Amino acid sequence: MSETERTYESATARLEEIIRRLDSGEAGLRETLDLVKEGRGLVEYCAGELDAVSRGLEELQLDELVARLEQGAQPGADPAPST
């Protein structure tokens, strides 16, 4: 899978394939090593994607809080309906 084609969803799907192959007990020593290395890279990629999404959500929440404060709303209160 090339870097340009990789998505979180494709990475997790590949991880599931790797886990099934390793669980089958049919992989030889070298194949097991290669699969574990690939899996580690995929896990690191997925963790990075989750971190990026988490940061994006935090930024959205901060932007919403700033907008509420600028409108005079209290944090945690329902936002005023926009017209």
N, C-alpha and C positions, 0 to 999 in steps of 0.2 A: 504494500500500500504506500503510495507516494505521499509526501508531506502535503501537496496541494489537494489531494483527494481525501485526506484524513479529516474526519469529523468525530465528535464525541460519540455519536451513535455508532459509527463504523468501528471505532476503537473498542467500544464495549462489546460489540458483536464479535470482533476478532478475539477479544479476551475470553469470551464464552467458548469459542472454538478451541482455543489453546487449553482451557481448563478441561474440556471434554476429552481432548486428546491425551492430556497428562493423566486424567482419571482412568482412562481406558487401560493403562498399563502397557500399551502396545508400542510406545515410543522407545527407541533405543537411547543409549546414554548421550550420544552427540545430539540427537534430535531433541531430547529433553533439555539439554543445556541451551540449545538454540531457542527453543520455545520459552524457556524461563527468561532468557535475555530479552526476547521480543516482548514478552508479557510485562516485564519490568518497565520497559520503555513506554508501553501503552498505558500502564498505570500512572506513570509520571505525567504523560500527556493529559490523561483524563483529570488528574489532580489539578494540573495547571488550568485546564478549561473550567473546572468547577470554581477555582479561585477567581478567575477572571469574571465569571458570571456573578459570583458573590460580591465582588467589588462593584460591579455595575449596578447590582440591586441596592447596595449601600449608598451609592451615589444618587440613585433615583430617590431613595428615601430621604436623603439629606436635602436634595433639591425640593422635595415636597414640603419638608419641614421649614426650609427657608421661605418658601412661598407662603406658607401658613403664617409664619411669624411676620412677614412683610404685610400681610393682610390683617394683622392684629388678632389672629386666632390663637388659641392656647394649644400647646403641643398635646396630642392625644385626643383633641376634640374633633368632631366631624368637620370637614372643610365646608366653607360657605358655598352654596350652589353657585356655579358660574353662569353668567348670563351673556 
